[in-house]
Every structure is written in C-alpha cells, then in structure tokens.
Amino acid sequence: MRSVKMVFGIVGALVPIAYCGGLVWYFMRGNTLEGPVGQGLGPTVLGLGAIGLLFCIPLVFKLLKLAAPPKPEPGARVADEEPASSFDADAALARYLARKAAAGGEIPPMPAPAPRGGFGRKAV
C-alpha cells in the first residue's frame, strides 16, 4: 500500500514540473536569434522557471521520504531496544522503610491540609 501511494505522490509531484518545463521549452524554441527576450517573453520564461523550481520542493521531500527506512509497526518489537532496568522501585521503598524502622525513627504523619476559603474570601 505504501509503495502505490508513494508512486502516485511522485507522479502527482512531477505533473506540474513537467507542465512548467513544457511551457518553458515551448517559449524557448523561437525561430528568431534573440529567443524569448526578442518576443517579449523573457519575464514569462523566468517566472515559469521559478515556479517550476518551487514545484520541485515537494518532489524532493517525497523522494527523501521514499529513501528513508520504513517505520516499524506499532506492535512490532525493535531489535535495538535498550535492556530492561534492574531497578525495582518497590524493593527500594521497602529497603528504605526497613532501614528507617531499624534506626528507631518513626515516619512522621502527613500534616493536615490548610482550610480553604470560598471564592474571593480570605481563610480565617
């Protein structure tokens, strides 16, 4: 599916470039020695060239996207995952509480929250 969509995207990006290029070629093939400038088409040819170059930008991005490696599937595992950490938070908390109890210190209770007043009122 990705390749079909990518092919249509690249072909779609080539169409305006080919159109502008065809118009530039058509205007450049004058029989006079002065070319399009002698016919008064100099600004037209320059403008078509500039617009053709602007149409090249999406084509470059599509080609770069085609050259990039595909994204992994959401459920697929990546081979370069870092190993699981050996840190266990529950064990660390249990060690801390055991050390605290062995030292004879008690865990102080949490202070009661301060009373809150209503909207726009000062707590008394």
C-alpha positions in Angstrom: 0.0 0.0 0.0 2.8 2.4 0.9 4.5 1.9 -2.5 1.4 2.5 -4.5 0.6 5.7 -2.6 4.2 6.8 -2.9 4.2 6.2 -6.7 1.0 8.3 -7.1 2.5 11.0 -4.9 5.7 11.2 -7.0 3.8 11.2 -10.3 1.5 13.9 -8.9 4.5 16.0 -8.0 6.0 15.5 -11.4 2.9 16.7 -13.3 3.3 20.5 -12.5 7.0 20.3 -13.1 6.5 18.8 -16.5 3.8 21.3 -17.3 6.1 24.3 -16.4 9.0 22.7 -18.2 6.9 22.1 -21.3 5.8 25.8 -21.4 9.4 26.9 -20.9 10.5 24.7 -23.8 7.7 25.9 -25.9 8.6 29.6 -25.4 12.3 29.0 -25.8 12.0 27.4 -29.2 11.5 30.6 -31.1 12.9 31.0 -34.7 14.5 34.3 -34.0 18.1 34.7 -32.9 17.0 36.7 -29.9 14.9 34.0 -28.4 12.1 34.7 -25.9 13.6 38.1 -25.0 13.1 39.4 -28.5 9.5 38.2 -28.5 8.8 39.9 -25.1 8.6 36.6 -23.2 11.6 37.0 -21.0 9.7 37.6 -17.8 7.3 34.8 -18.6 10.1 32.3 -19.0 11.8 33.4 -15.8 8.5 33.2 -13.9 7.8 29.7 -15.3 11.3 28.6 -14.3 10.9 30.0 -10.8 7.5 28.3 -10.4 8.9 25.1 -11.7 11.7 25.2 -9.1 9.1 25.8 -6.4 7.2 22.7 -7.6 10.5 20.7 -7.2 10.4 21.2 -3.4 7.5 18.7 -2.7 9.1 16.2 -5.1 12.4 16.3 -3.2 10.6 15.7 0.1 8.7 12.8 -1.4 11.9 11.3 -2.8 13.6 11.7 0.6 10.6 10.0 2.3 10.9 7.1 -0.2 14.6 6.7 0.5 14.1 6.7 4.3 13.8 3.4 6.1 10.2 2.3 6.8 8.7 3.0 10.3 8.2 -0.1 12.5 4.7 -1.4 13.0 3.1 -0.2 16.3 3.1 -3.7 17.8 6.4 -4.9 16.5 9.5 -5.1 18.8 12.6 -3.2 17.8 15.9 -5.2 17.9 17.8 -2.2 19.2 15.8 -1.7 22.4 17.8 -1.0 25.5 17.8 -3.7 28.1 15.3 -3.6 30.9 16.5 -1.7 34.0 17.3 -3.8 37.1 15.9 -1.0 39.4 12.8 -2.1 41.4 11.0 0.9 43.0 9.0 -1.3 45.4 12.1 -3.0 46.7 13.9 0.3 47.1 11.0 1.7 49.1 10.8 -1.5 51.3 14.6 -1.2 52.0 14.2 2.5 52.9 11.3 1.8 55.3 13.2 -1.2 56.9 16.3 0.9 57.4 14.1 3.7 58.9 12.4 1.3 61.3 15.7 -0.3 62.3 17.1 3.2 63.2 14.2 3.7 65.6 12.8 6.7 63.8 9.1 6.8 63.1 7.7 8.1 59.9 6.0 11.4 60.7 2.3 11.7 59.8 1.4 13.9 57.0 0.2 17.4 58.1 -3.4 18.2 57.7 -4.2 20.4 54.7 -4.9 24.1 55.4 -8.6 25.0 55.2 -9.6 26.7 52.0 -12.0 29.6 51.9 -14.6 30.1 49.3 -14.2 32.1 46.2 -12.9 35.6 46.9 -12.8 35.1 50.7 -9.9 35.0 53.0 -9.4 32.0 55.2 -9.8 32.9 58.8 
